[in-house]
Amino acid sequence: MDMSAAFKAYDVRGIVGESITAESCEAVGAAFVDVLGLSGQSIFCGGDMRPSSPAFSAAFAAGATKRGADVRHLGLISTDELYYACGAFDAAGAIFTASHNPAEYNGIKMAQAGAVPVSSETGLNEIRDLAQQYLAEGIPDDKSPGTTSEVDILTGYAEKLRSLVDLSSIRPLKVVVDAGNGMAGLTVPAVLGDQILPALPLSVIPLYFELDGTFPNHPANPLDPDNLRDLQAAVLEHGADLGLAFDGDADRCFVVDEMGQPLTPSAITSLIAVREITRAQAAGTPEPAVIHNLITSKAVPEFVTAAGGRPVRTRVGHSFIKAQMAAEGAVFGGEHSAHYYFRDFYNADTGMLAAMHVLAALGEQPLPLSELGEKFEPYTASGEINSSVDGVASTVDRVRAGFDSTSGIIVDELDGLSVAAVTGDWWFNVRASNTEALLRLNVEGKDAETMQRVRDSVLEMIRR
């Protein structure tokens, strides 16, 4: 097996039985310990609800214990539960999940102690290469084997999140939650319900809370508007104040208002950023930094600046965001893909904490979410448009050449190609996917007509 088929920029992801198997997971577990120097230390290991996750998690643990690590099995967990464990107990760990990908996929997300990400720039490639060697030659047995034990972190995780956002005194809210048969079916009752902690003034209407990695109702990918339809219908049917949709591993959260209309992740980023800036300023930080990637709306840095914060623009991808979070001491970070990062959650992303901020913002004032959210969406965005192209680099060059003679524009190449009008009327970015063989286009304009004009023009260059 060629291990490079499953190793991506930020994680491992492949088709079960083809590019990811129990044997490869065992090799990765051994390499994880050796590359990161974890022999003699405790590490965490858990998995999501996909049918292959228990076997893959057990295989990873077997490889890790062969190389001397003590494995603490977490059982069924969300990705942000892993980050909680790695941060709260200062230990490395791994979760078996393929996030929003279809049922035939599985993968591994890894973190160092403190929830510091393991990416291609921080050890993932070395783990891949050593795992490839172990898969071919066998895992050495020159270490004293580690031990295994089981740990339940759900209560600690729920208590941590509740300590960061107080929902106890908000006005009563009715919220529909679509777990998509993913891990939010486990974490939402623990955090927002009364399963473990005292009840909150929330009436939660569950959709697809049964953990089922075959995804019998719809794919656990709320970024696709088709997968929000059941949530939107349920919000209207129940007269709910809002709806929340989580992806398969529950590290991302999408929001719809009381009219069933989605709020963009950029709007959620701005809303949370203002709250976190205000909180940091009250604690004595005069100009708190907020990280945003270059695909978020230009409204995000505008709201951050207006609130007295300092916006920091970065590339797309959680490893880049987390690195910038640490480097800048940022209080918060947001991405267009609905990943939200919090300083007080180990600089890690958590969809649940983002959802709690939205609930708090809504419940602390009388307006409906449609009115509260409207001010955070002053521009019109295309959403991410994917294209399969013969050559990514040559296609980007063609788009760049198409604007060579255009005056009044700003061009940068922080991540792919970004072009913006000096007037501020529009911008677009075209970049290669870090995880799929696609070219991604994002466009934003001062109004729908402007956005559509720029979108259509750039798409014609990409797809001709």
VOGU-3710 file (C-alpha; in Angstrom, 3 decimals, decimal comma):
1> mdmsaafkay> 0,000/0,000/0,000  1,203/3,503/-0,856  0,621/5,512/2,336  0,782/8,812/0,441  -2,627/8,064/-1,084  -4,316/8,748/2,258  -2,019/11,369/3,800  -3,215/14,909/3,098  -1,963/18,319/4,197  -3,690/18,251/7,596
11> dvrgivgesi> -4,786/14,682/8,244  -5,180/11,157/6,905  -8,251/10,337/4,825  -9,006/7,483/2,459  -11,381/4,760/1,335  -11,769/1,928/3,834  -10,114/-1,267/2,661  -8,233/0,504/-0,119  -6,162/3,478/1,022  -6,770/2,993/4,758
21> taesceavga> -6,794/-0,402/6,500  -6,308/-1,799/9,991  -2,744/-2,741/9,049  -1,906/0,775/7,891  -3,506/2,246/11,033  -1,320/0,044/13,221  1,754/1,256/11,345  0,626/4,876/11,737  0,119/4,371/15,483  3,689/3,118/15,843
31> afvdvlglsg> 5,082/5,912/13,676  3,045/8,531/15,583  4,760/7,525/18,805  8,244/7,345/17,321  8,176/10,562/15,285  6,728/12,635/18,128  8,848/10,972/20,826  5,897/9,662/22,834  7,352/6,415/24,188  6,715/6,219/27,928
41> qsifcggdmr> 3,952/8,843/27,710  0,163/8,591/27,759  -1,691/9,305/24,531  -5,386/9,454/23,699  -7,199/7,501/21,010  -10,862/7,494/19,996  -13,158/7,389/17,008  -16,406/8,578/15,512  -19,490/6,508/14,632  -18,214/5,108/11,320
51> psspafsaaf> -18,364/1,287/11,287  -14,602/0,966/10,766  -13,586/3,402/13,520  -13,440/0,916/16,452  -11,217/-1,540/14,569  -8,977/1,218/13,219  -8,691/2,832/16,646  -7,754/-0,519/18,202  -5,144/-1,114/15,509  -3,628/2,336/16,024
61> aagatkrgad> -3,471/1,649/19,754  -1,768/-1,686/19,151  0,923/0,008/17,085  1,355/2,777/19,648  1,708/0,402/22,601  4,279/-1,657/20,667  6,425/1,468/20,597  6,030/2,102/24,308  3,133/4,546/24,652  0,313/4,115/27,163
71> vrhlglistd> -2,957/4,434/25,260  -6,033/5,889/26,932  -9,053/4,810/24,899  -11,751/7,494/24,694  -14,334/5,425/22,820  -16,879/7,386/20,772  -15,832/11,033/20,572  -16,171/14,157/18,445  -13,045/15,800/17,101  -13,305/18,709/19,513
81> elyyacgafd> -13,534/16,205/22,383  -10,105/14,975/21,304  -8,823/18,561/21,343  -10,286/18,986/24,823  -8,502/15,848/26,032  -5,173/16,846/24,465  -5,458/20,368/25,852  -6,800/19,655/29,314  -4,414/16,760/30,005  -1,468/18,002/27,933
91> aagaiftash> -1,144/14,771/25,969  -1,021/13,828/22,293  -3,854/11,945/20,650  -5,691/10,788/17,549  -9,277/10,387/16,428  -10,547/8,176/13,625  -12,941/10,189/11,493  -13,455/11,303/7,930  -15,429/14,366/9,001  -18,066/15,139/6,334
101> npaeyngikm> -16,894/12,557/3,772  -19,202/9,718/2,639  -19,577/6,451/4,523  -16,926/4,553/2,572  -14,235/6,907/3,925  -12,359/7,036/7,189  -9,267/8,833/8,367  -7,150/10,110/11,243  -6,804/13,542/12,787  -3,788/13,835/15,081
111> aqagavpvss> -2,752/16,370/17,699  0,256/16,911/19,876  0,083/17,699/23,587  -1,868/20,895/24,178  -4,005/20,217/21,075  -1,233/21,522/18,793  -2,033/20,227/15,291  0,009/17,619/13,457  0,193/18,677/9,812  2,489/18,187/6,840
121> etglneirdl> 4,624/20,975/8,261  4,769/19,591/11,802  5,466/15,879/11,481  2,701/14,369/9,373  4,957/13,633/6,408  7,531/12,003/8,674  4,803/9,852/10,234  3,708/8,838/6,734  7,199/7,831/5,672  7,965/5,868/8,830
131> aqqylaegip> 4,557/4,158/8,711  5,318/3,152/5,128  8,539/1,559/6,344  6,810/-0,231/9,214  4,110/-1,501/6,879  6,760/-3,036/4,634  9,229/-4,273/7,251  7,150/-4,765/10,380  7,008/-2,731/13,585  10,152/-3,130/15,740
141> ddkspgttse> 9,665/-4,686/19,174  12,697/-3,173/20,899  10,562/-1,141/23,303  8,801/-2,202/26,479  5,148/-2,307/25,445  2,798/0,306/26,822  -0,494/-0,235/28,574  -4,106/0,471/27,629  -6,981/1,890/29,684  -10,378/3,454/29,102
151> vdiltgyaek> -11,283/7,046/29,938  -14,593/8,921/29,684  -14,121/12,636/28,997  -17,658/13,658/28,002  -18,482/15,239/31,369  -15,239/17,197/31,505  -15,740/18,360/27,932  -19,275/19,575/28,678  -18,170/21,342/31,849  -15,330/23,073/29,993
161> lrslvdlssi> -17,637/24,458/27,312  -20,250/25,590/29,807  -17,528/27,435/31,722  -16,719/29,481/28,613  -20,240/30,627/27,659  -22,927/31,101/30,300  -26,339/30,202/28,876  -28,128/29,885/32,189  -29,772/33,324/32,123  -30,699/33,730/28,436
171> rplkvvvdag> -34,333/33,963/27,398  -35,937/30,595/26,570  -35,077/29,442/23,066  -36,381/26,662/20,867  -33,603/25,191/18,734  -33,658/22,423/16,148  -30,386/20,502/15,918  -29,526/18,287/12,947  -26,732/15,940/14,001  -26,696/14,201/10,619
181> ngmagltvpa> -26,321/10,833/12,414  -22,897/12,110/13,480  -21,174/12,715/16,789  -23,305/15,737/17,691  -25,934/13,142/18,561  -23,724/12,352/21,555  -22,305/15,771/22,414  -25,377/18,008/22,056  -27,399/16,240/24,794  -24,359/16,421/27,063
191> vlgdqilpal> -23,615/20,111/26,519  -26,971/21,704/25,688  -29,271/19,223/27,398  -29,692/17,971/30,966  -28,140/14,536/30,430  -25,088/15,383/32,551  -25,335/19,000/33,717  -28,252/21,166/34,918  -30,872/22,065/32,328  -30,519/25,251/30,319
201> plsviplyfe> -33,383/27,482/29,063  -33,280/25,604/25,765  -35,858/23,377/24,131  -33,839/21,142/21,806  -35,644/19,407/18,946  -33,385/16,615/17,682  -32,970/15,537/14,077  -30,978/12,383/13,283  -29,295/11,988/16,672  -28,856/8,231/16,172
211> ldgtfpnhpa> -25,144/7,528/15,687  -24,900/5,855/12,291  -21,810/6,146/10,125  -23,688/4,927/7,066  -25,582/8,271/7,077  -29,065/6,938/6,229  -30,775/10,353/6,113  -28,363/12,688/4,356  -24,596/13,223/4,137  -23,123/14,834/7,251
221> npldpdnlrd> -21,863/17,799/5,242  -23,822/20,976/6,076  -21,651/22,997/3,694  -23,837/21,555/0,904  -27,157/23,477/0,934  -29,066/20,292/0,028  -28,140/18,840/3,413  -29,752/21,756/5,267  -33,225/21,222/3,827  -34,511/18,951/6,607
231> lqaavlehga> -33,262/21,397/9,243  -34,823/24,366/7,483  -38,166/22,587/7,196  -38,082/21,560/10,859  -37,306/25,100/12,039  -40,371/26,378/10,207  -42,552/23,456/11,284  -41,751/23,892/14,978  -41,584/27,681/14,990  -38,060/27,447/16,337
241> dlglafdgda> -35,813/30,406/17,084  -32,937/28,891/15,095  -31,457/25,690/13,724  -27,993/24,180/14,109  -26,392/21,614/11,808  -23,177/19,749/12,623  -20,877/17,774/10,377  -19,976/14,131/11,004  -17,273/14,670/13,608  -19,105/17,700/15,072
251> drcfvvdemg> -16,200/20,127/14,851  -18,143/22,420/12,481  -21,509/24,082/13,067  -23,830/25,795/10,570  -26,683/28,094/11,594  -30,093/28,901/10,105  -32,382/31,624/11,430  -36,042/31,425/12,449  -37,053/31,774/8,791  -34,904/28,832/7,788
261> qpltpsaits> -32,313/31,028/6,061  -28,647/30,154/6,555  -26,247/32,616/8,139  -22,896/32,550/6,403  -19,861/31,329/8,367  -18,415/34,809/7,818  -21,397/36,341/9,601  -20,971/33,887/12,472  -17,253/34,721/12,565  -18,028/38,436/12,862
271> liavreitra> -20,694/37,880/15,515  -18,432/35,748/17,694  -15,406/37,967/17,086  -17,226/41,019/18,449  -18,248/39,044/21,551  -14,750/37,704/22,168  -13,137/41,111/21,581  -15,507/42,714/24,080  -14,768/39,999/26,637  -11,003/40,292/26,149
281> qaagtpepav> -11,107/44,067/26,449  -13,036/43,784/29,706  -10,257/41,505/30,969  -7,612/44,100/30,118  -6,485/43,259/26,564  -6,650/46,575/24,660  -6,534/45,346/21,029  -7,299/41,607/20,854  -6,231/39,815/17,677  -8,751/37,852/15,597
291> ihnlitskav> -7,614/35,468/12,865  -9,559/35,088/9,616  -8,600/33,311/6,446  -8,536/35,117/3,119  -11,819/33,519/1,965  -13,957/35,063/4,699  -15,997/38,149/3,876  -14,177/41,469/3,902  -16,816/42,417/6,471  -14,974/40,260/9,044
301> pefvtaaggr> -11,895/42,517/9,378  -14,186/45,537/9,198  -16,235/44,356/12,192  -13,095/43,323/14,082  -11,552/46,758/13,587  -14,778/48,568/14,499  -14,961/46,590/17,746  -11,423/47,593/18,676  -9,737/44,353/17,659  -6,838/43,617/15,326
311> pvrtrvghsf> -7,673/41,447/12,285  -4,984/39,036/11,064  -5,411/37,518/7,583  -4,054/34,037/6,905  -4,105/31,127/4,468  -6,880/28,550/4,383  -6,413/25,496/6,608  -6,628/24,676/10,276  -2,889/24,175/10,797  -2,212/27,701/9,499
321> ikaqmaaega> -5,006/29,195/11,579  -3,863/27,439/14,755  -0,258/28,485/14,200  -1,347/32,103/13,778  -3,614/31,858/16,815  -0,608/30,916/18,919  1,799/33,373/17,301  -0,563/36,337/17,648  -2,112/35,379/20,984  -5,451/35,716/19,196
331> vfggehsahy> -8,691/35,367/21,116  -10,616/33,877/18,207  -10,326/32,710/14,617  -12,860/31,867/11,918  -12,887/30,245/8,493  -15,363/30,317/5,615  -15,818/26,552/6,062  -17,400/27,023/9,533  -14,343/26,076/11,543  -14,159/28,359/14,599
341> yfrdfynadt> -11,083/28,538/16,847  -10,916/29,779/20,427  -7,947/30,819/22,536  -9,692/29,509/25,630  -10,218/26,126/23,958  -6,516/25,469/23,382  -6,539/27,474/20,108  -8,565/24,578/18,677  -11,739/24,533/16,612  -15,059/23,540/18,105
351> gmlaamhvla> -18,464/23,792/16,490  -20,226/23,370/19,826  -18,640/26,433/21,412  -19,484/28,478/18,321  -23,100/27,323/18,599  -23,164/28,363/22,259  -21,966/31,858/21,346  -24,783/32,183/18,806  -27,314/30,972/21,380  -25,971/33,459/23,919
361> algeqplpls> -25,982/36,362/21,455  -29,574/35,571/20,469  -30,828/34,873/23,976  -29,325/37,976/25,557  -31,494/40,336/23,475  -35,057/40,352/22,085  -34,509/40,454/18,306  -34,999/37,378/16,114  -31,854/35,861/14,637  -32,711/37,117/11,142
371> elgekfepyt> -32,488/40,723/12,365  -29,526/40,103/14,648  -27,562/38,417/11,874  -28,497/40,800/9,057  -26,008/43,476/10,054  -23,148/40,974/9,880  -23,799/40,229/6,172  -23,457/43,547/4,292  -22,034/41,982/1,117  -23,049/39,223/-1,316
381> asgeinssvd> -20,902/36,087/-1,580  -20,905/33,338/-4,175  -20,089/30,538/-1,785  -17,354/28,109/-2,730  -17,575/26,917/-6,347  -15,525/23,841/-7,236  -14,236/22,995/-10,712  -12,369/19,958/-12,000  -9,615/21,165/-14,332  -6,886/19,495/-16,371
391> gvastvdrvr> -4,082/21,542/-14,830  -4,515/23,542/-11,632  -1,392/25,709/-12,020  -1,991/26,448/-15,705  -5,627/27,335/-15,024  -4,657/29,774/-12,271  -2,084/31,291/-14,644  -4,816/31,721/-17,258  -7,020/33,556/-14,762  -4,105/35,758/-13,713
401> agfdstsgii> -3,359/36,594/-17,360  -6,993/37,545/-17,844  -6,491/40,444/-15,420  -3,030/41,559/-16,582  -4,395/44,587/-18,422  -7,062/45,447/-15,835  -6,454/48,691/-13,948  -7,635/49,506/-10,452  -7,043/46,057/-8,971  -4,907/44,550/-6,200
411> vdeldglsva> -3,361/41,096/-6,694  -1,832/38,874/-4,021  -0,767/35,243/-3,817  -0,930/34,462/-0,105  -2,974/31,372/-0,949  -3,709/30,776/-4,622  -4,636/33,919/-6,546  -6,591/36,771/-4,966  -7,768/39,751/-7,010  -9,645/42,721/-5,530
421> avtgdwwfnv> -10,983/46,000/-6,858  -9,246/49,033/-5,368  -12,715/50,530/-4,839  -13,627/47,632/-2,562  -16,589/46,700/-4,767  -15,503/43,079/-5,304  -12,837/40,450/-4,755  -12,251/36,842/-5,699  -9,867/34,046/-4,799  -9,069/30,938/-6,809
431> rasnteallr> -6,980/28,234/-5,179  -6,275/24,520/-5,324  -8,000/22,364/-2,723  -5,712/20,993/-0,027  -7,756/17,800/0,238  -9,332/17,139/-3,170  -8,370/17,388/-6,867  -10,371/20,574/-7,377  -9,943/24,274/-8,062  -11,991/26,380/-5,662
441> lnvegkdaet> -13,434/29,819/-6,486  -14,854/32,316/-3,983  -16,277/35,686/-5,044  -17,760/38,564/-3,061  -19,348/41,780/-4,311  -20,949/44,894/-2,903  -24,263/43,540/-4,233  -25,624/40,486/-6,047  -25,218/41,989/-9,519  -21,554/42,792/-8,970
451> mqrvrdsvle> -20,808/39,392/-7,484  -22,534/37,549/-10,340  -20,697/39,570/-12,978  -17,282/38,805/-11,491  -18,200/35,177/-10,757  -19,335/34,474/-14,300  -16,312/36,160/-15,811  -13,824/34,179/-13,716  -15,678/30,891/-14,168  -15,508/31,373/-17,932
461> mirr> -11,723/31,670/-17,657  -11,484/28,595/-15,422  -13,737/26,267/-17,406  -12,989/27,114/-21,019
//
